[in-house]
Amino acid sequence: MAIDTTRDMTFDEFDEHDNPPPAVTDFDRLAEGALSRRRFLAGGVGFGAAAFVMGTTALTPAPTQAQSRLGFEAVSANGLDTVTLPDGYRWHIVARWGDPLWSDAPEFDQESRGTGTSQETAFGDNNDGMSLFAHRGRTILAANNEYVNRSIIYGNRASKLPETADDVRKGKAGHGVSVVEITRRDGRWGIVQDSPYNRRITADTPMMITGPARGHELMKTVADPDGTTCLGTWNNCGNGRTPWGTYLACEENFNGYFSSSDPTLERTADQKRYGVKLKDWGYAWATADERFDIAKHPNEPNRAGYIVEIDPLDPTSIPKKRTALGRFKHENAEVVLAADGRVVVYMGDDERGEFLYRFVSRDAYVAGGDNADLLETGALYVAKFADDGSGEWVELTPAATGMSSLVEICVRTRQAASAVGATTMDRPEWVAANPNKVEAYCCLTNNKNRAKKSNAGGDPTPVNGPNPREANTYGQIVRWRPSAGDHGANRFAWDLFVVAGNPTVHSDARRGSPNITADNMFNSPDGLAFDAAGMMWIQTDGKYSNEGDFVGQGNNQMLIADPDTGEIRRFMVGPRECEITGITFSPDRRTVFVGIQHPGEKGDSHFPDGGQTVPRSAVIAIEREDDSLVA
């Protein structure tokens, strides 16, 4: 019997397995000219000809302890199987994968890892983006459940993969969104079982299709001949929160769940552009649910890859897929207001060489008014960055893209962005806007294909201003300031807030920007958020080997940065083989809730329960021991 070597692969590894980088190609030779003009200098300035795009904060020496606004002592990198925090802080578990949301649901079973029925009544797996909602004295947490660890959730199977229809049902129920009331008892936050707000939204939950693509031929299927409704949301990564109190779940790697019963099927150009293949990533959903078979239902992938708007305070509400915000591998959705009150949503497409987007609503937000359809109609833009530190948002219109209609743009958004020559980016992940200044930041987590391989649409990925290193394994954070202090403006100025690296190994550009030291180094910035005081929280999802280029960086971590000075300190280190992701604050700012995703994804963790227990993703609460403001 052949061994399935893909069962323990991460999303990144699946991509590499399916799309191995080529040897030297014509693209490499074409890119070499750009590389030779922008090669970084070893030593000295460090960033050579590209130093002019570094922000003033990144070039400013870190402030002294007396000057710092970061009120904690930095923690050291480590490889422990627990959560490490600065002195004066504590943490506890709020919710774990498999924790029941209702009192008549079973507790998590360490042997079976649950069933389809139990998972539908329990907190989902691999929680990612999340938000808190205060309502009538209650606290409601909405948390994405991005995916399931196949080798863990199916660890009761010899294959460590789904083998029955109920296995598939369990896997589908582990995805989606968990909406749960939490409360603080005896100094600890926890789930309120049987709360009327508790709800599981899964890959089988009915959804409404809204916006330009609603009812279009591209959205119609046998099960939904009108193209107006669909089932489920899955692989929700980051999130967003609207001023009118709704939650935005962001569909990312939706493509990995489709497969074909016809091994000879010729995939369409659209399917190839979005990575839909003849084989899925080991979830086997098509074996129990025909809609995931592209040989039988070729339009079904067109109904995934959107922002999903959810009302967490109404358990009877139907989630809405907002096609006006485009279709791609959404990371998160950062919602701000333009000077005239229109809603602006910043969004990254998390794949190597993809793009950064912005949606601007047609109508303005009115406090206390009817804002239910503000994400229904508006304009979609993609970013172009110039090497001189300027940039513009290019509106994706039929005239600009050569596409037939706005519908086509909303369904084939990647192709539209390619058509206008948008800047290919190093995996744009979370975007966060400073609450105290009109500026925004985006984590460009890494891109080992930079200047090595084109993106999925054939667009070149040469070294350029916001993506200044070839074969980028460390990542960076880009910042932009809209013209006239207005998020609705079409022009902006940009710089690099930080370029991650390892100064203990490298003396060239891979050492990182001047605000990276041996004491705060990290790789692959991913999650990003601001607190009310204007401090920026950086979460990582990178290499935790602690070897080679990553020696001394330990497990994935969370850092806090001062956007005014560029100072960065490590605040937290997570357990083994996890990603730190998802962040939200209690209304009184005394608790920060953080996600611990996929601990033990390679088999080397028993977080959070220790011993020989099954590793489980979790939401944790972090507080100061004196119960003062957490940051």
N, C-alpha and C positions, 0 to 999 in steps of 0.2 A: 504493500500500500504506500503510495507516494505521500510524503509529508507536505502539508500545506505551509509553506514558508511565509505566507502573507498574513496569517491569522493574527499575529501580534504587531503588525505594522501600524505606525501612526499615519495620519493623513498625508504628512510630508513624505513619508517613506512609500506610501502607495503611489503618490505622484511620480516619485523617482523610479519606482518599479515599472510603472506604465509608460513613462516618458523619459527614458535615460538620455542624458545629455550626449550629443554627438561628438565625434572626434572633430578635428579642425574642419570647419566648414567655410563656405564663401562668406557667411555672416561674420565669422571671426576675423577674416581678413579685412572686411569692410569696416569693422569696428576698431581695428588696430590703429587707424589714423586718429580717431577720437581719443583712444587710450594714450597714444604717444603725446598728445597735446595736453592731457590732464593727469599724467602720472604723478603720484604724490612723492614728495621728497622724503628720503629716509633721514631721520634726525632733523635738527634745525627747527624750522617752523612746523614741520610735521605734515601739514596739509598743502604745502606747496602752492601751486597756481590757483587752487580752489579755496584758499583761506578767506578770500573776500566774501564768500557766502556764509561763513560762520558768524553767528550772532555775537553781539558784543558781550552777552552774558557768558557764552561758551568760551570766549577768549579771555575773560577776566579771571584772575586767580581766585580760588575758593576763598570766601571770607574767613576771618579768624573765628574762633569759638565765641568770643565776646560779641562779634557782629552778627552771628548766625541767627536766623529766625527759626531754625529747626531745633526744637526743644527736647532732644533726646540724644543719647550716645549711640552711635552706629553699632550695629551688630556685625560680627564677623561671618564670612562665608563658611558654610560647613556642609557635611553630608549626612546629618542626623536624620532619623526617621520620625521627626516631630516638628512642631512649629517653634521657631526661635524668635524672641522679641527682645527689645531693649529692657534694661532694668526699669522697674516701675510699671510694667505692663503685664497683663494676663490675658488668657484666651480660653474659650470653651466652645464645644460643639453646639450648634443651633439645630441643624438638620442634616441627615445623612441619606445617601441613596438607600432606598428600601424602607425608610421610616414611615409607618402608617399615618395617614392623615385623618383616619376615622377610627373610632374605638372598636368597631366590629371587624376591622381589617387585621390580618395576622402580623406579628412581628417578623422582622427580617430573618430568613432561614439561612444559616451559614452553609448548610450542605447543599440545598437545592438552588440557592440564590433567588428563590421566589418563582412564581408562575405568572402566566399572563394576567390572571385575575388579581393576584396580590399586587403586581406592579402597577396596575391601573388604579389602585387605591393607595399608592405609596409615593413618596418623594422620588423624583426621577434621577437618572444617573448623570454624572459629569456636568454638574451645574456650572454655568458660565455667567454671562451678564445677568444683573439683577437690580431691582429697585424696590424701595420701601414706600408704602402709601399709608398715611395717617388718615383715619376716617372714623368720626364719631367715637373717639376714645380708643379705637382699635388700631393695631399695626398689621398691615398686610404686606407680605413679601411675595413678589413675583420673580421667579428665577428660571432662566433658560436651562434646559437639560439637553446639551448639545448632541451627545451620542452615547453609546454604550461600549464599554471595553469588552470586546468579544471573548477574549480568553478568560475574563473574570466573571462576567455575567453567565457565561456558559461553561464555567469551570467544573460543573457537575457532569459534563459530557466528555467522553474520551477525546473527541476531536477538538474540544473547546470552541466549537462553532454551533450555530443552531441546527438541530437535527429533526425537529418536529414542528408542526403548525403552531403549537403552543409556545415553543421557543421563539418563533418569529413574532407571535403576539406579545410575548414578554419584551422582546427587543424594541418593538414599535412603541410599547407603552413606556419604556425607559426614556424615550425621546420626548421633545416638546417643551412644555412650560409647566412648572409647578406653582400654583397660586395658593398660598397658605397663610393663615393668621398666625402670628407669633406673639408671645407676651413674655414679660420678665417675671420670674418667680424665684424667690430665694437667691437673688443675685445672678440668675442665669436666664438667658433667653431660650425659648423652646417653642415647639409646635403646639397650637391649640387644636386638639383633636375635636372633630365634629363641628368646627366653626362653619357657619353658613357661607363663609367666603372661600373655604377650601375647595380647590378645583384642580383636576388634572386635564391639561390640554395635550393631546398626543398626536401621533401620525394618523389617527383615525377620526379626529374631531372635525365636524362640519365647519367649513369656512366660506365666507363670501368673497368673491372676486370683485374688486372695485377698480375704478379708474378707467383710463383709455382702453385697456385690453379687455375689459368686461364684455362678454358676448361675441368676441371676435373669433373668426375661424381658427386661428392659432390656439385658442383656448378650449375648443369643443372636443369632447370625447364621447364614447358610446354611453358611458354612465351619466354624462352631463352634456347633452346635445345643445344646450343653450349657452354653454361656456360661461356660466355665472356662479357656479358653486364648485367646491372641491373638498377633498378630505385631507386634513392634517397639515401639520407643520413639523419639520424635523431639521436637525443639525443647526439649531439656532445658537449662534455664537454670542457676540456682544448684544447690547440692547440700547434702548433709548427711552426717554420719558418726556411726555408732552406737557405744556403748561396747563392743559385742560384735564390732566389727571389720567391719561391712558398710558399703557405700556407698549413699547415697540420691541418685538422679537425679530431677530435678523437671521434669515435663512442663508447659510453659508454653503458648506460642501454637500449640497442636495444631490449632486450628480452620482455620488458613490453608492446610491441605493437602487439604481436602475440596472437592468440587465436585459438580455435578449434570449428568447427561446430558440431563435434561429441563428445558429453560429455563423451563417454565411451572410447575414444581413449587412448591407452597405449603409453605414451611418450617414446621416445628413451633415451638411456643413455646420449647421447650427449645433447639432449634437457634439460634433468634434470641438467646436469653439468652447463649449461649456463642459467638456470632459465627460460626457455621457458615453459609456462604453458597452460592449457586449457582455461584460462581466461586472458584477458589483464588487463591493469591498468586503464581502464575506457575510453580509447581513441576510442574504437569501430571501428578501421580502417578496420577490416575484414568485417564489415557490408557493406562497400562501395567499398572495394578493396580486391578481392579474394586472392591475393598473401599473405595476412597476415593470412590466414586460414591454419594452419599446417595440418589439416586433408586432405586438398586438395593439398597442396604444401609443403611437409615436408622439402625440401631442401632450402626453402627461408630463414630461419634463418641463414643458412651457409654463406649467402651472405652479412651479416651484422656483425659488431663488428671489423671493420678495421680502419686503418689510411687512410684518403682520401686526396690526394694531389690535390690542386687547384691552377691554375694560375690566380691571382687576376687582372692581367693587360691585360688579353685576355678574354673578355666576351663570345667569341665563343668557348673557349676551353672546352673539356670534362673532368670532374673530374675523377681521377683514384683511385680506391681502391687498396691499396698496400698490397697484401696478404703476402708478404715476411716478413712483420713486425708483423705477428701473429694476431690471432683472440681472443679477450677477451674484457673486459669492459675498454677500453682505457680511461685514464684520460687526460694526455697531452703527448707531444712528444718533448723532449729537444734534440736539434740537436747540436752536437759539432764535431770537427775533431780530429781524432787520429794523432799521431806523423807522420805517413806516408801519411797523407792526406785522409785516408778513412773516410767515414761518420759514426758517431756513434749516435744512437738515443736511449735515455733512456726513458722507458715507464713503468707506473704503471697500475696494474689491480685493479680498485677500487671496491673491495668487501672484506668483512671480511675474512681474512685467505687466500687471494690470493697472487700473486707474483709480483716481480719487474723484469723487462726484459731489455735487451739491444740488439739492432740490429747493426751489423757492415757490411758496404757495401763491396762487393767484389772489386770494383774499387775505385780509389781515386778521390776526387774532384779536378777539374782544374779550377782556376779562369778564367772566360771568355770563358771557353770551353763548350762542350755539356755535361751537367750534368743531362739531362732530365730523364735518366733511372737509376740513382744511387740507388734508392730505389727499384729497380726491383729484384736485386740479391744480396745475402749476407748471413750472418750467424746470427741466432737468439740464444740468450743466456738467462739464468735465473740465479738469484742471490742466492747464499748460504752464510749466515752469520754465523760465528763461535762466540762463547761467548767470545773468547779471543781477539776480536777486529780485526780479520782477515776475509777475505772473498774471494770468487771466483765466476767468471762467468762461468757457465757450458753450453757448447754448446748443443743445442737440435738437435741431429742427430738421424736417424733411429737406429743406433747401441746403442746409449745411452738411448733412450726412449723405444726401443722395437717396435716402430711403423714401418709401412710398407714403408713409403716414407716421403719425405720432405713435400709433399702436405698434408698428414695427420697431420703433425706437425703444419703446418700453419693454418689449419682449426680447429684442436683440440688442441690448444696450451696449454690450462689449463691442459689437461690430460698429455701432454708431460712434463710439468713442475712438475706435481705430480710424474711422473714416475722416475725422477732423484732426487727426494727428496729435492726440493727447499725449502727455508725457507718461511713458511707462515707468512704473514705480516699483520699489523693492518691497512688495507685499504690504500695501497700506492696510493697517489694522485699525485699532481704536482711534477715534478722533475725540478730543476734549477741548472745550472752550473755556477760557479763563473767565470766571464770574465777575472779576473786577476790572478787566480790560477787554477791549474788542480785539481779541486775538484767539487763534486756534492752533492746536498741535495735533500731529498725527504720528503714530508709531509706524515706522517702516522697518518691519521686524527682521528681515534678512532677505537675501536673494543670491544664492550660490550660482545662479545662471547669469548674473549681471555681466554683460559683455562676453558671455559665453554661448548664449542661446536666445533666440527670439521667444516672444510669448506665444500663447496658444493660437493667436491670430496671425502670426508671422511678423508682428511689429518688432523692429530692432530694439535692443535694450543697451545702448552704449552708455558708458559712464557719462553722467551729466551732473548739474549742480546739486539737486536734492538727493541724488543717488551717486555719491562721489567715489565709490570703490568698486573695482571689478571683483567678481566672485565673493560678494559680501556675505560673510557668515556671522557678523556681529549685529548689524542693524544700526538705525539712527532715528532721531525724532526731528521732524521738520516743523517749523512754526511759520504761520503767516498772519499778517495784519492787513485787514481789508482797507481799501482806500476810504478816506473821509470817516474812518471809524464806524463803518456801516457794513454789517454782514451781508447786506443785499447788494453791495457794490460788485461790479464785474472785474475789477482790478485789485491786486494785492501785492504786498512786498513780503518776501520770505527770507528765512535764514535757517540754519541748522542749530537747534538748541543743544543737542548733544549727539556725538557720534560714539557709539559703544565700541569697546575693544579690550585688549589685554596688554597693558604697558609692562607687565612682568615678562612677557614673551617677545613682544615686537617693539621695534623702534621706528617703524614706518607708519603709514596711515592706519594700520591695523592695531596700533596701540590705543587709538581713540582720541577724542578731542581733549583740550587742556583740562576740562572739568572731570575727566575720568582718571582715577588714580588706582593704585593697588588696593586701596581700602574700600572703594565703592564700585569696582568694575562689574560688568554684567554683560550678557548677550541677549539678543532677541527681545527687545521691548515689545509688548503686546497690549495688555490692558492699560488704560489711561483714564484718569479722572482728577477733578479738582475738588478740594474741600471748600467750605465757605470762607475760609481765611485766605484762599488763593494759592494754597500749596498744591503741587502737582504730585499725584501718586502714580508710580510706574510699576507695572507688573510684568514679569517675564515668562516666556514660554520657549525656552531654548535648550541648548546642550547642557546636560548635567553630568557629563562624563568626568569632569574635574581633571582632565588629561589634555595633553597637547596644547592646542590653541585656547583651550578652556580651563587650563590648570589654574587653581586658586579661585574659581568662580562658584564652585559648590552647586548645591541644589538651586532650583528656581526660587526667585525672591521678589520682594516688593521694596521699592525705594521711594523716598520722598524728595522732591526737588523744589527749590525756590526759583520761580521763573524770573525774578528780578536780578538775582545774583549769579544764577547758574549752579549754585551749590547742590550737590546730590549726596544723600546719605542712605545707606541700607537700613531699612526699618524692620524687615522680617525675612526669614528664610523658611521655606516650606519643607515638608517631608520628602522622602526619596521618590524620584521619578514622577513628581507631580508638576502641574502648571499652576501658577498663581493667577487667578482671573476672577473677574466680577467683584464689584465694590459698591457699597452704598452705606449711607450714614443714618443713624437714628436722628429723629427731629431735634433732640436735645444735644446732639453732637458729642455725646459721651460714649458712643459705641460705633465702631466701624465694622461692617459685615464684609467678609472676604471669602472667596471661593477657593477651595482646594480641589483641583480637578485631576483626574486619572492618577492618583497615587499608585505606585506599584505597577505601572503599565507594562513594565518588562519583568515583573515578578519579584522585585526587591523592596517591598514595603508591606506593612500590616497596619498602616494608618487608617482610622484613628484609634482602634481598639487594642492594638498591640497583640502580643502572643502570636498565635498562628491563625488569627482571624483573617477574613477576607478583606482586602483593602477596599475602602469605600470613599467615593468623592463626598464632599461635605461643605456646608456653609459654617464658618466659624465667626464668633463675635470677639473683637479685641477691645479692651478697655484699659484705662489707667487704674492702678491699684488704689489710688486715692479718689477715684470716681470723678475726677475733673474732666475737662474737655479732652477728647482723645488726641487732638492735634490742633 
